Amino acid sequence: MKRMQNVKCRMQNELCVEVIGKEAEVRFGKRTKRVRLDKIPLLWAISKVALKRRAIQSISVNMREATFSGVRQVIATVNALAWGLGIKVNDKRQMSAKYSGEPNITL
């Protein structure tokens, strides 16, 4: 797995998601879970670290060199979770996608 920056969460009840390529690291409190986004959904990792969703007060997302599908999965998951809990993502109501390139579609 690629080396994660190990970004510290700013608040105690902040869910931190860091994505590099096809890999993601999810942190909440003292719990950490690493997954490959092409094998396991991000929501599974979130459910393993944040056992009580209501305890999440904000979400922090850091994406570097993420794949097109990985960006779509992360954006959809954190925006839905933030909307459902009434919290913010990166200090905004919703997170918008920033793609590093066009998708690689082969037939």
N, C-alpha and C positions, 0 to 999 in steps of 0.2 A: 504494500500500500504506500501511496505517496505520503510525504511528510506534511502533516497539518501544522498550521501556525500555532495551534493551541491558544486561540484567542480566549481571553477570560470574559465571562459574562459580567456585565456592568452591575446588575442587580442580583439579589439572592434568588428571586423567583423569575428569572429570565431564562427562556429557552433559547439556546444558541445552536445554530445550524451552520456548519462550514462545509462547503462543497469544493472539491478539486477534481476535475475530470469526471469520472464515473463514480467517485467515492464521496461519501458524506460522513461527517462526524456530528452527532447530536449530543449536546450536554444540557443537563438540568440539575442544579445543585451539585452533588458529588457523583452523580451517575453519568456515564458516558457510553455511547454505543456507536460503533463504526459499521457502515454497510456499503455495499456496492449497489448503486441505484439501478443498474441494469438487471440485478438479481432479486433484490428485496425492496419493497416500497418504503419510502421515507416515513410514512405514517406508522409502519410497524416499529421502526426505531424510536419514534417519538413516544409511542405507547409503552415501550420498555423503560424509558428514562423518566417520563412524567406520568406517574401512575394516577395522579389526580389532576385532570385537565384544568379544573378551576383554580389550582394553585399557580398556574402560569399567568404572570402579569404583563409580560411583553415577550416579543420574539426578535432575536437578532440573527440576521442571515449574512454570511460572507461567501461569495461565489468567485472562484478563480478557475479559469480554463474549463468551465463546465460544458458538458455536451449539450446539444440542442434539446434532446429529450430530458436530460437531467434538469435543465433550467425550467422547462415546462412543468415537470413533476414537482419540483421544489416550490415554484411560484404558486401553482394551484393548491398544493397542500397547506403552505403557510398562510395564504390568503383566506382559504376556507376556515382554517383553525382560528385565525385572528378575527374573522367576521363572526364566527359562532360564539367566541368567548368575549367579543367586544373589546379587544385589545389592539395594540399597534404592532406593526412590523417595521423594524428599523426607524422607529419614531414617526411613522406615517400610517394612515388608515389602511392602505393596501400597498403591496410591493409591485412594481412594474418590471417586466422582463427586459433584460439587456443581453442580447445574444452576441457572442464573439464572432460569429460567422453564420453563413446560410446553412440550412440542414443538408446533410449528405444523403440524398434519396437515390437509391438504386432500384432498378426494376428487375 
